[in-house]
Amino acid sequence: MRFAVSLLTLLGVASIIGTVLKQNEPYTNYIVKFGQFWFELFELLGLLDVYHAAWFLVILLFLVISTTLCVLRNTPLMLKEWKTYKEHATEKSLRLFEHQASLTTASAATALQSQLSAWLTAERYTFKATPQRNGDVLIAAKLGTHQRLGYIFTHAAIVVICFGGLLDGNLPFKIQELLGYKKVETRDIPSRQVPPESRLGVGNLSFRANMTLPEGERDNVSFLRVRDGYLVQELPFTVMLKDFRIEHYPTGMPKSFESDILITDSDLKQPIEATVRVNHPFIYKGIAIYQSDFQDGGSQLKFKLWDLAANQQDGFDVDGVILQKGSLGDGAQKLTVEFNEFRQFNILNLSADGKGKPHNVGPNTTFKLRNASGQAREYVNYMQPLILDGRAYFVSGMRETVQEDFKYLRIPADDDMEITGFMRLRQTLRDDKSIQAIAQQVAAQMPGNNPTLRAQFEQSLQQLLMTFKRGGYSELSRIIESAVPKDQREQAAQTYLKLLNRAAMQAYQMSRAQRHLQPIAEDQTSAIFIQDSLNAMNDLFFYGTPYYFQLKNYTLKQASGFQLTRSPGQNWVYLGSVMLVLGIFAMFYIKERRLWLLIKPAQHEVLVAMSSNRKNMDLDQDFARARQQLSTLLQAPSA
């Protein structure tokens, strides 16, 4: 008994862990969240999929067998106890009871038996009177013996619940995997290429699988995530997503979403149309189809691609499709573009102190650029400029591994809220002829008329711009550290930065002239734009790619995520839960009492004895009350 209770306690603790720790996630998610050490420990203990762990199923099986044997052995005895009145108790045994009393009476035996029978009936006892050989009459009464059914219900409930858990524990697959007939697939291949040993047939007893369907597409398989891989679950029907709808709150957060699906089956004369909502599944052939999530189903994206390494002034148009790949460049410089995700709404809090209200900042897309050796960097680019610190920026995040946070590049938007102003300025500062022209024009603005000094200044400015072109602030800092005494470096750096900003302002005026735009006013606003542009040019040295993807337009295509479950053990668990509640209620709230009244006419005595399966304070109180009432009843004259 104690061992069984210990096992039940262990199952309870494991269930709590299974509730707190998200189950059956991709292994990389656990490694990112908990680290390698805790991931390996959780995996070793089977906590990543508790309800399907071998030790969990073994405990369930043990409890089913042991508790079933216990119920089979004790139920007949309990039922016998439940039915009997124990009318064969002797006077000697009754006088040995802890709760017994001898009451005197002057009433006749027949009248006395009638009085006691009426009292027992009023107290809701059921009873049986048995004449004794010596002329005495024994009345055996009982109350609340249904409590014993509580024990039966409680133990049977454990069997039923554990049996339901076994049914949904995917035990057949584990046995087949143990025997080598099945194995988990870990390759990223289309479902039709998954070999038979990694497929589960339509007769699989229970499963919890996932299916993602883009609008207008259909499928008849789903995927079970198992450890670090998956299994393909074949379905006895085909599901088609006709339409997916989503409603948003004014902030852009999803409010509700639902899918119109079409079920086709060779057993059906007509396809079945149904709408699946969150918490409103559609059930067909014992398989419940839940609306679980949604994602992009292959949205078509239009980019303006800026080649940061080339000398061309403008970007060019590139198309992309989510979940598909493309390529850029040739030879060793070739990059593979993997368009992974598109989000139409992004709710962010961009306030400087973090106390502002989150709001929708518009679409973004996530993609990876993978080089010829297979190394990849992940990027997230926002379509619209974000307002940060009161200024508008085109923002692009980059990270080298999924464990890292994104490092964001801020490119200032120009007066037209476009990226063109920055790109043209950058190209001007990267062109050698333009650098020479910039230096000449800035030098010409020097006061005085000293050609030698002006030529020296022009030469120095050209070197400064060429240094910044090669490596940004880092290269400039390296030059200062190598050529300027330590105590003069701070002053030299400030001087160089002022010259660089002045030259960049001149370059911006030149780039605007080339675009046939009016010169910009050289005020505080334009100075901030120039400074932000120089900072962005410096950050581009660490951007990791010579391309900037500016998202210009998109055609949204949604995909609906379904969870398909066949859970025959679910109803067994529900039944067991009801039985458990009834059993616990019977054991705790029904009081069993057995009362014996031995009428001894010759001695004018009534022997009263009471017992219960639980000896507690309630029994003392009930016996004292019954004794008092019977004493009063026996002293009263009979009617």
C-alpha positions as CSV (number, residue, x, y, z in Angstrom):
1,M,0.0,0.0,0.0
2,R,2.7,2.4,1.0
3,F,4.6,1.5,-2.2
4,A,1.6,2.2,-4.3
5,V,1.0,5.5,-2.6
6,S,4.6,6.4,-3.2
7,L,4.2,5.6,-6.9
8,L,1.1,7.7,-7.1
9,T,3.0,10.6,-5.4
10,L,5.7,10.2,-8.0
11,L,3.2,10.3,-10.8
12,G,1.7,13.4,-9.3
13,V,5.1,15.1,-9.1
14,A,5.8,14.1,-12.7
15,S,2.5,15.5,-13.8
16,I,3.3,18.8,-12.2
17,I,6.6,18.9,-14.0
18,G,4.9,18.0,-17.2
19,T,2.5,20.9,-16.7
20,V,5.2,23.4,-15.8
21,L,7.9,22.3,-18.3
22,K,6.7,22.6,-21.9
23,Q,6.5,19.1,-23.3
24,N,7.9,17.6,-26.5
25,E,9.5,20.8,-27.9
26,P,12.4,20.7,-30.3
27,Y,15.6,20.0,-28.5
28,T,17.2,23.2,-29.6
29,N,14.5,25.1,-27.7
30,Y,15.4,23.4,-24.5
31,I,19.1,24.0,-25.1
32,V,18.6,27.7,-25.8
33,K,16.3,28.1,-22.7
34,F,18.0,25.9,-20.1
35,G,21.5,25.3,-21.4
36,Q,23.3,22.1,-22.3
37,F,23.7,20.7,-18.8
38,W,20.0,21.0,-17.8
39,F,18.9,19.8,-21.2
40,E,20.9,16.6,-20.9
41,L,19.7,16.1,-17.3
42,F,16.0,16.6,-18.3
43,E,16.5,14.3,-21.3
44,L,18.1,11.6,-19.1
45,L,15.2,11.8,-16.7
46,G,12.6,11.7,-19.4
47,L,11.1,15.0,-18.4
48,L,11.0,16.4,-21.9
49,D,8.1,14.1,-22.7
50,V,7.0,12.9,-19.3
51,Y,3.7,11.2,-20.2
52,H,5.3,9.0,-22.9
53,A,8.5,8.3,-20.9
54,A,9.2,4.6,-20.4
55,W,9.4,4.8,-16.6
56,F,6.1,6.7,-16.5
57,L,4.3,4.0,-18.6
58,V,5.9,1.2,-16.5
59,I,4.6,2.8,-13.3
60,L,1.1,3.1,-14.9
61,L,1.2,-0.6,-15.9
62,F,2.4,-1.7,-12.5
63,L,-0.4,0.3,-10.8
64,V,-3.0,-1.1,-13.2
65,I,-2.0,-4.7,-12.4
66,S,-1.4,-4.3,-8.7
67,T,-4.5,-2.2,-8.0
68,T,-6.6,-4.6,-10.1
69,L,-5.5,-7.5,-8.0
70,C,-6.2,-5.6,-4.9
71,V,-9.7,-4.7,-6.0
72,L,-10.4,-8.3,-7.1
73,R,-9.2,-9.6,-3.7
74,N,-11.0,-7.2,-1.4
75,T,-14.2,-6.2,-3.2
76,P,-16.1,-9.5,-2.4
77,L,-15.3,-9.0,1.3
78,M,-16.3,-5.4,1.2
79,L,-19.6,-6.2,-0.6
80,K,-20.3,-8.9,2.0
81,E,-19.6,-6.4,4.8
82,W,-21.9,-3.9,3.0
83,K,-24.8,-6.4,2.8
84,T,-24.6,-8.0,6.3
85,Y,-26.2,-6.8,9.5
86,K,-23.9,-8.8,11.7
87,E,-26.9,-10.2,13.6
88,H,-24.9,-13.1,15.0
89,A,-23.1,-11.0,17.6
90,T,-23.2,-12.5,21.0
91,E,-24.0,-10.7,24.3
92,K,-20.5,-11.5,25.5
93,S,-18.9,-9.9,22.5
94,L,-21.2,-6.9,22.8
95,R,-20.2,-6.3,26.4
96,L,-16.6,-6.1,25.3
97,F,-17.2,-3.2,23.0
98,E,-15.6,0.1,23.9
99,H,-18.9,1.9,23.2
100,Q,-21.6,-0.1,25.1
101,A,-24.1,0.6,27.8
102,S,-26.7,-1.3,29.8
103,L,-30.1,0.5,30.1
104,T,-33.0,-0.6,32.3
105,T,-36.6,-0.5,31.3
106,A,-40.0,-1.5,32.7
107,S,-41.6,-1.9,29.3
108,A,-42.8,-5.2,28.0
109,A,-40.6,-6.9,25.4
110,T,-43.1,-6.6,22.5
111,A,-43.8,-2.9,23.1
112,L,-40.1,-2.3,23.7
113,Q,-39.1,-3.8,20.4
114,S,-41.7,-1.6,18.7
115,Q,-40.3,1.5,20.4
116,L,-36.8,0.7,19.4
117,S,-37.8,-0.1,15.9
118,A,-39.5,3.3,15.6
119,W,-36.5,5.1,17.0
120,L,-34.1,3.3,14.6
121,T,-36.3,4.2,11.6
122,A,-36.4,7.8,12.7
123,E,-32.6,7.8,12.9
124,R,-32.4,6.4,9.3
125,Y,-30.9,3.0,10.4
126,T,-31.8,-0.2,8.6
127,F,-32.0,-3.1,10.9
128,K,-32.9,-6.7,11.4
129,A,-34.3,-8.3,14.6
130,T,-33.3,-11.8,15.5
131,P,-34.8,-13.7,18.5
132,Q,-32.3,-15.5,20.6
133,R,-32.7,-19.0,22.1
134,N,-32.8,-17.7,25.7
135,G,-35.8,-15.4,24.9
136,D,-33.8,-12.3,24.2
137,V,-34.1,-10.3,21.0
138,L,-31.1,-8.8,19.1
139,I,-31.7,-5.9,16.8
140,A,-28.7,-5.4,14.5
141,A,-28.8,-2.0,12.8
142,K,-26.5,-0.3,10.3
143,L,-26.1,3.2,8.9
144,G,-23.8,4.6,6.2
145,T,-22.4,1.3,5.0
146,H,-22.2,2.8,1.5
147,Q,-19.0,4.3,2.7
148,R,-17.4,1.0,1.8
149,L,-18.3,1.6,-1.8
150,G,-15.9,4.6,-1.6
151,Y,-13.0,2.3,-1.2
152,I,-14.0,0.2,-4.2
153,F,-14.7,3.3,-6.3
154,T,-11.4,4.9,-5.3
155,H,-9.3,1.9,-6.1
156,A,-11.2,1.2,-9.3
157,A,-10.7,4.8,-10.3
158,I,-6.9,4.4,-10.1
159,V,-7.1,1.4,-12.4
160,V,-9.3,3.2,-14.9
161,I,-7.2,6.4,-14.9
162,C,-3.9,4.5,-15.3
163,F,-5.5,2.4,-18.0
164,G,-6.5,5.5,-19.9
165,G,-3.0,6.8,-19.5
166,L,-1.6,3.6,-21.0
167,L,-4.0,3.8,-23.9
168,D,-2.7,7.3,-24.8
169,G,0.9,6.5,-24.0
170,N,1.7,5.4,-27.5
171,L,2.8,2.1,-26.0
172,P,2.6,0.1,-29.3
173,F,5.1,2.4,-31.0
174,K,7.5,2.1,-28.1
175,I,7.4,-1.7,-28.2
176,Q,7.9,-1.6,-32.0
177,E,10.8,0.8,-31.6
178,L,12.3,-1.4,-28.9
179,L,12.1,-4.4,-31.3
180,G,13.6,-2.4,-34.1
181,Y,10.6,-2.1,-36.4
182,K,10.2,1.6,-36.0
183,K,12.6,4.5,-35.7
184,V,12.4,8.2,-35.4
185,E,13.2,10.2,-38.5
186,T,15.6,13.1,-38.0
187,R,16.2,14.2,-41.6
188,D,14.5,17.3,-43.0
189,I,12.9,15.6,-46.0
190,P,9.4,15.8,-47.6
191,S,6.8,13.5,-46.0
192,R,6.5,11.3,-49.1
193,Q,10.2,10.4,-48.8
194,V,9.9,9.3,-45.2
195,P,10.6,5.6,-45.1
196,P,7.9,3.1,-43.8
197,E,9.8,2.5,-40.5
198,S,9.2,6.1,-39.6
199,R,5.5,6.1,-40.5
200,L,2.5,5.2,-38.4
201,G,-0.6,3.7,-40.1
202,V,-4.1,4.9,-39.9
203,G,-4.8,2.2,-37.3
204,N,-2.5,3.7,-34.7
205,L,-4.3,3.6,-31.4
206,S,-3.5,7.1,-30.1
207,F,-1.5,10.1,-31.3
208,R,-1.1,13.8,-30.9
209,A,0.2,15.2,-34.2
210,N,0.5,18.5,-36.0
211,M,-0.3,19.6,-39.5
212,T,0.3,23.0,-41.2
213,L,-1.7,23.8,-44.2
214,P,-1.4,26.9,-46.4
215,E,-4.6,28.2,-47.8
216,G,-5.9,26.2,-50.8
217,E,-3.7,23.2,-50.0
218,R,-4.5,19.7,-48.7
219,D,-2.8,16.8,-47.0
220,N,-3.5,13.4,-45.5
221,V,-0.5,13.1,-43.1
222,S,0.5,14.8,-39.9
223,F,3.7,14.8,-37.9
224,L,4.4,13.6,-34.4
225,R,7.4,15.2,-32.7
226,V,9.4,12.6,-31.0
227,R,12.6,13.5,-29.1
228,D,14.9,15.1,-31.7
229,G,13.0,13.9,-34.7
230,Y,9.5,13.1,-35.9
231,L,7.2,10.4,-37.2
232,V,4.7,10.7,-40.0
233,Q,1.1,9.8,-39.0
234,E,-1.1,8.7,-41.9
235,L,-4.7,9.8,-41.7
236,P,-7.8,8.0,-42.9
237,F,-9.0,11.2,-44.6
238,T,-7.7,14.3,-46.3
239,V,-7.9,17.8,-44.9
240,M,-8.0,20.9,-47.1
241,L,-7.7,24.5,-45.8
242,K,-10.3,26.5,-47.8
243,D,-9.9,29.8,-45.9
244,F,-8.2,31.2,-42.8
245,R,-9.5,34.2,-41.0
246,I,-7.9,36.2,-38.2
247,E,-9.2,39.2,-36.2
248,H,-6.9,41.7,-34.5
249,Y,-7.3,44.1,-31.6
250,P,-6.6,47.7,-32.4
251,T,-3.0,47.2,-31.1
252,G,-2.4,44.6,-33.7
253,M,-2.5,41.6,-31.3
254,P,-4.5,38.6,-32.6
255,K,-8.0,38.5,-31.2
256,S,-9.3,35.3,-32.7
257,F,-8.6,33.0,-35.7
258,E,-10.4,30.2,-37.4
259,S,-10.2,27.9,-40.4
260,D,-12.7,26.6,-42.9
261,I,-11.7,23.1,-43.7
262,L,-12.9,20.5,-46.2
263,I,-12.8,16.8,-45.2
264,T,-12.7,14.3,-48.1
265,D,-12.8,10.6,-47.6
266,S,-13.6,7.6,-49.8
267,D,-16.2,6.6,-47.2
268,L,-18.1,9.8,-47.8
269,K,-20.5,10.6,-50.6
270,Q,-19.9,14.3,-50.2
271,P,-17.0,16.1,-48.6
272,I,-17.6,17.6,-45.2
273,E,-17.2,21.3,-44.7
274,A,-16.4,22.5,-41.2
275,T,-15.0,25.5,-39.3
276,V,-12.4,24.9,-36.7
277,R,-11.9,27.5,-34.0
278,V,-9.8,27.7,-30.9
279,N,-11.3,25.3,-28.3
280,H,-13.9,24.3,-30.9
281,P,-12.4,21.2,-32.6
282,F,-14.0,19.2,-35.4
283,I,-14.1,15.4,-34.8
284,Y,-14.2,12.9,-37.5
285,K,-13.5,9.1,-37.2
286,G,-12.4,9.6,-33.7
287,I,-9.7,12.2,-34.6
288,A,-10.2,15.6,-33.2
289,I,-8.9,18.5,-35.3
290,Y,-7.9,21.5,-33.2
291,Q,-7.0,25.0,-34.3
292,S,-3.6,25.4,-32.6
293,D,-1.8,28.3,-34.3
294,F,-1.2,30.0,-37.6
295,Q,1.8,31.1,-39.5
296,D,2.9,32.3,-42.9
297,G,2.0,29.9,-45.7
298,G,4.3,31.3,-48.4
299,S,3.8,35.0,-48.7
300,Q,5.3,36.6,-51.7
301,L,7.7,39.4,-50.9
302,K,9.2,42.2,-53.0
303,F,12.5,43.7,-52.0
304,K,14.8,46.4,-53.2
305,L,18.2,44.8,-52.9
306,W,21.1,47.2,-52.2
307,D,24.5,45.8,-53.1
308,L,26.7,47.5,-50.5
309,A,29.9,46.3,-52.2
310,A,29.1,47.6,-55.7
311,N,29.4,51.1,-56.9
312,Q,25.9,51.3,-58.4
313,Q,23.8,54.1,-57.0
314,D,20.4,52.4,-56.9
315,G,19.1,49.0,-55.7
316,F,17.4,46.5,-57.9
317,D,14.2,44.5,-57.4
318,V,14.2,41.0,-56.0
319,D,11.3,38.7,-55.3
320,G,11.2,36.1,-52.5
321,V,8.7,33.6,-51.2
322,I,8.5,32.5,-47.5
323,L,9.7,29.0,-46.9
324,Q,11.6,29.0,-50.2
325,K,15.2,29.7,-51.1
326,G,17.1,31.9,-53.5
327,S,20.7,32.6,-54.4
328,L,22.9,35.7,-54.8
329,G,26.3,36.1,-56.3
330,D,28.6,33.5,-58.0
331,G,31.4,31.2,-57.1
332,A,32.9,31.4,-53.6
333,Q,30.9,34.6,-52.9
334,K,27.6,32.9,-53.6
335,L,25.0,33.2,-50.9
336,T,21.8,31.2,-50.4
337,V,18.8,33.2,-49.2
338,E,16.4,31.3,-47.0
339,F,13.1,33.3,-46.5
340,N,11.9,31.9,-43.2
341,E,9.1,34.1,-41.8
342,F,6.9,37.1,-42.6
343,R,4.9,38.9,-39.8
344,Q,2.3,41.4,-40.9
345,F,1.9,42.8,-37.4
346,N,4.6,43.5,-34.8
347,I,3.7,44.9,-31.5
348,L,6.7,46.7,-29.9
349,N,7.3,49.2,-27.2
350,L,9.7,51.7,-28.7
351,S,9.6,54.3,-26.0
352,A,13.0,55.3,-24.6
353,D,12.2,54.5,-21.0
354,G,10.1,51.4,-21.8
355,K,7.0,52.9,-20.1
356,G,5.1,53.7,-23.3
357,K,2.4,51.7,-24.8
358,P,3.3,49.0,-27.3
359,H,2.0,49.6,-30.8
360,N,2.1,48.0,-34.2
361,V,5.2,49.0,-36.1
362,G,4.2,47.1,-39.3
363,P,5.6,44.1,-41.2
364,N,8.9,42.5,-41.0
365,T,10.6,39.5,-42.5
366,T,13.2,37.0,-41.2
367,F,15.6,35.4,-43.5
368,K,19.0,33.7,-43.5
369,L,22.0,34.2,-45.7
370,R,24.1,31.1,-45.9
371,N,27.6,31.1,-47.5
372,A,29.2,28.3,-49.6
373,S,30.6,26.6,-46.5
374,G,27.1,26.4,-44.9
375,Q,27.5,29.1,-42.3
376,A,24.5,31.3,-41.9
377,R,23.5,34.6,-40.4
378,E,19.9,35.4,-39.6
379,Y,18.4,38.8,-40.4
380,V,15.2,40.5,-39.5
381,N,14.2,43.6,-41.5
382,Y,11.4,45.9,-40.8
383,M,9.4,47.3,-43.8
384,Q,8.6,50.7,-42.4
385,P,11.0,53.1,-40.6
386,L,10.8,52.8,-36.8
387,I,10.7,55.9,-34.6
388,L,13.5,55.6,-32.2
389,D,14.6,58.5,-29.9
390,G,12.3,60.8,-32.0
391,R,14.0,59.9,-35.3
392,A,13.0,57.5,-38.1
393,Y,15.3,54.6,-38.9
394,F,15.2,51.6,-41.2
395,V,16.0,48.8,-38.8
396,S,17.7,45.5,-39.5
397,G,18.7,42.9,-36.9
398,M,21.5,40.4,-37.4
399,R,22.7,37.4,-35.3
400,E,25.1,34.7,-36.1
401,T,23.4,31.9,-34.0
402,V,19.9,31.4,-32.7
403,Q,21.2,31.5,-29.1
404,E,22.2,35.2,-29.6
405,D,20.0,38.3,-29.4
406,F,19.7,40.3,-32.6
407,K,22.2,43.2,-33.0
408,Y,20.3,46.0,-34.8
409,L,21.5,48.3,-37.5
410,R,19.9,51.7,-37.7
411,I,19.8,53.4,-41.1
412,P,18.4,56.9,-40.9
413,A,15.4,57.7,-43.2
414,D,15.8,60.8,-45.3
415,D,13.2,63.7,-45.7
416,D,11.0,61.5,-47.9
417,M,11.1,58.6,-45.2
418,E,13.2,56.6,-47.7
419,I,16.5,54.9,-47.5
420,T,17.7,56.3,-50.8
421,G,19.3,59.4,-49.2
422,F,21.5,57.3,-47.0
423,M,22.5,54.9,-49.8
424,R,23.3,57.8,-52.2
425,L,25.4,59.5,-49.5
426,R,27.2,56.2,-48.8
427,Q,28.0,55.7,-52.4
428,T,29.3,59.2,-52.7
429,L,31.7,58.7,-49.8
430,R,32.8,55.4,-51.3
431,D,33.7,56.8,-54.7
432,D,37.3,58.0,-55.1
433,K,36.5,60.7,-57.6
434,S,33.8,62.0,-55.3
435,I,36.1,62.0,-52.4
436,Q,38.6,64.1,-54.3
437,A,35.8,66.5,-55.2
438,I,34.5,66.6,-51.7
439,A,38.0,67.5,-50.4
440,Q,38.4,70.2,-53.0
441,Q,35.0,71.8,-52.2
442,V,35.6,71.7,-48.4
443,A,39.1,73.1,-48.8
444,A,37.8,75.9,-51.0
445,Q,35.6,77.0,-48.1
446,M,38.6,77.7,-45.9
447,P,39.1,81.3,-44.9
448,G,42.2,83.2,-46.2
449,N,44.1,82.8,-49.5
450,N,47.0,80.4,-48.8
451,P,47.3,77.9,-51.6
452,T,49.9,75.8,-49.9
453,L,47.9,75.4,-46.7
454,R,44.7,74.7,-48.7
455,A,46.4,72.0,-50.7
456,Q,47.7,70.4,-47.5
457,F,44.3,70.5,-45.9
458,E,42.7,69.0,-49.1
459,Q,45.2,66.2,-49.0
460,S,44.6,65.5,-45.3
461,L,40.9,65.5,-45.9
462,Q,41.2,63.0,-48.7
463,Q,43.2,60.7,-46.5
464,L,40.7,61.0,-43.8
465,L,37.8,60.0,-46.1
466,M,39.8,57.2,-47.6
467,T,40.6,55.9,-44.1
468,F,36.9,55.9,-43.1
469,K,36.0,54.2,-46.4
470,R,38.4,51.4,-45.6
471,G,37.3,50.6,-42.0
472,G,35.1,53.2,-40.5
473,Y,35.7,54.5,-37.0
474,S,37.9,51.5,-36.1
475,E,40.4,52.2,-38.8
476,L,40.4,55.9,-38.0
477,S,41.1,55.1,-34.3
478,R,43.9,52.8,-35.3
479,I,45.5,55.5,-37.4
480,I,45.3,58.0,-34.6
481,E,46.8,55.5,-32.1
482,S,49.7,54.9,-34.4
483,A,50.5,58.5,-35.4
484,V,49.4,60.7,-32.6
485,P,50.9,61.0,-29.1
486,K,48.7,59.6,-26.4
487,D,48.0,62.9,-24.7
488,Q,46.9,64.5,-28.0
489,R,44.7,61.6,-29.3
490,E,41.4,62.9,-27.8
491,Q,41.8,66.3,-29.4
492,A,42.9,64.7,-32.7
493,A,39.9,62.4,-32.7
494,Q,37.5,65.3,-32.1
495,T,39.1,67.3,-34.9
496,Y,38.9,64.3,-37.3
497,L,35.2,63.7,-36.4
498,K,34.4,67.3,-37.1
499,L,36.1,67.2,-40.4
500,L,34.5,63.9,-41.3
501,N,31.0,65.3,-40.5
502,R,31.7,68.4,-42.6
503,A,32.9,66.4,-45.5
504,A,29.9,64.1,-45.2
505,M,27.6,67.1,-45.2
506,Q,29.3,68.2,-48.4
507,A,28.9,64.7,-49.8
508,Y,25.2,64.7,-49.0
509,Q,24.8,68.0,-50.9
510,M,26.6,66.5,-53.9
511,S,24.4,63.4,-53.8
512,R,21.3,65.5,-53.7
513,A,22.5,67.6,-56.6
514,Q,23.0,64.4,-58.6
515,R,19.4,63.5,-57.9
516,H,18.3,67.1,-58.9
517,L,17.2,67.9,-55.4
518,Q,17.5,71.3,-53.7
519,P,20.4,71.7,-51.3
520,I,19.4,70.7,-47.7
521,A,19.5,73.3,-45.0
522,E,22.6,72.7,-42.9
523,D,20.9,72.9,-39.5
524,Q,20.7,70.7,-36.5
525,T,18.3,68.2,-38.2
526,S,20.6,67.6,-41.1
527,A,23.6,67.4,-38.8
528,I,21.9,64.6,-36.9
529,F,21.1,62.8,-40.1
530,I,24.7,63.1,-41.2
531,Q,25.9,61.8,-37.8
532,D,23.5,58.9,-37.9
533,S,24.5,58.1,-41.4
534,L,28.2,57.9,-40.5
535,N,27.3,55.7,-37.6
536,A,25.3,53.4,-39.8
537,M,28.1,53.3,-42.4
538,N,30.5,52.3,-39.6
539,D,28.1,49.5,-38.4
540,L,27.8,48.1,-41.9
541,F,31.4,46.9,-41.5
542,F,30.0,44.4,-38.9
543,Y,26.7,43.6,-40.8
544,G,28.1,40.4,-42.2
545,T,26.8,40.7,-45.7
546,P,27.2,43.0,-48.7
547,Y,23.5,43.1,-49.3
548,Y,20.7,45.0,-47.6
549,F,17.2,43.7,-48.3
550,Q,14.7,46.6,-48.2
551,L,11.1,45.1,-48.0
552,K,9.0,47.1,-50.4
553,N,5.7,45.1,-50.8
554,Y,4.2,41.8,-50.1
555,T,1.2,39.5,-50.9
556,L,0.1,37.7,-47.7
557,K,-0.6,34.0,-47.7
558,Q,-1.6,32.5,-44.4
559,A,-1.2,28.9,-43.2
560,S,-3.2,27.4,-40.4
561,G,-1.7,25.1,-37.8
562,F,-3.8,22.1,-36.6
563,Q,-3.3,19.6,-33.9
564,L,-4.9,16.2,-34.6
565,T,-5.4,13.9,-31.7
566,R,-6.8,10.4,-31.3
567,S,-7.2,9.8,-27.6
568,P,-9.2,6.8,-26.6
569,G,-7.9,7.0,-23.1
570,Q,-9.4,10.4,-22.6
571,N,-12.9,9.1,-21.8
572,W,-11.4,6.5,-19.5
573,V,-9.6,9.2,-17.6
574,Y,-12.8,11.2,-17.4
575,L,-14.7,8.1,-16.1
576,G,-12.0,7.4,-13.6
577,S,-12.0,11.0,-12.4
578,V,-15.7,10.8,-11.7
579,M,-15.3,7.5,-9.8
580,L,-12.4,9.0,-7.8
581,V,-14.6,12.0,-6.8
582,L,-17.5,9.7,-5.8
583,G,-15.2,7.4,-3.9
584,I,-13.4,10.2,-2.0
585,F,-16.8,11.8,-1.2
586,A,-18.1,8.5,0.1
587,M,-15.1,7.8,2.3
588,F,-14.8,11.3,3.8
589,Y,-18.5,12.4,4.1
590,I,-20.4,9.2,4.8
591,K,-20.2,7.9,8.4
592,E,-20.6,4.2,8.9
593,R,-22.3,3.2,12.1
594,R,-23.3,-0.2,13.4
595,L,-25.7,-0.4,16.4
596,W,-26.8,-3.5,18.3
597,L,-29.8,-3.4,20.7
598,L,-30.0,-6.6,22.8
599,I,-33.4,-6.7,24.5
600,K,-33.3,-8.8,27.7
601,P,-36.9,-9.1,29.0
602,A,-36.1,-11.2,32.0
603,Q,-33.6,-8.7,33.3
604,H,-35.6,-5.6,32.1
605,E,-32.4,-4.5,30.4
606,V,-31.4,-3.3,27.0
607,L,-27.8,-3.7,26.1
608,V,-26.6,-1.0,23.6
609,A,-23.4,-1.3,21.6
610,M,-22.0,0.8,18.8
611,S,-19.1,0.5,16.5
612,S,-17.6,2.0,13.3
613,N,-14.8,1.3,10.9
614,R,-13.2,4.6,12.2
615,K,-12.8,5.3,15.9
616,N,-12.8,9.0,16.3
617,M,-14.4,11.8,18.3
618,D,-17.5,11.6,16.1
619,L,-18.1,8.0,17.2
620,D,-17.9,9.1,20.9
621,Q,-20.4,11.9,20.3
622,D,-22.8,9.7,18.3
623,F,-22.8,7.0,20.9
624,A,-23.3,9.5,23.7
625,R,-26.3,11.0,21.9
626,A,-27.8,7.6,21.0
627,R,-27.4,6.4,24.6
628,Q,-29.1,9.6,25.9
629,Q,-32.0,9.2,23.5
630,L,-32.5,5.5,24.2
631,S,-32.3,6.1,28.0
632,T,-35.0,8.7,27.7
633,L,-37.1,6.5,25.4
634,L,-36.8,3.4,27.7
635,Q,-37.8,5.4,30.8
636,A,-40.9,6.8,29.2
637,P,-44.1,4.9,29.6
638,S,-45.1,2.9,26.6
639,A,-48.1,4.0,24.6
